[in-house]
Amino acid sequence: MDTGLLILALLLSLFFLPVPVIYYIFEKNVRKHIVKVILLTALLYATVLYLIFQGLANYQES
C-alpha cells in the first residue's frame, strides 16, 4: 500500500506537470489569472510532495 501510494503520487505529478503550461499557452487573459494559476500549481505540487514523502516515511518505517 505504501509503495502504491508513492507510485500514485509520482504518476499524479507527471500527469499534472503540463497543466499550468497548457493553461498559460491557451488562456488569452492569463495575466488576470496568473496568481490563481501559481497558487493552484503550488498547492498541487505541495500535495504531491506530501504524498511522496509520506510514502517514503512509511516505507522506511517498515
Sequence and secondary structure as in RCSB ss.txt:
>XXXX:A:sequence
MDTGLLILALLLSLFFLPVPVIYYIFEKNVRKHIVKVILLTALLYATVLYLIFQGLANYQES
>XXXX:A:secstr
 HHHHHHHHHHHHHHHTTHHHHHHHH TTHHHHHHHHHHHHHHHHHHHHHHHHHHHHHHHH 
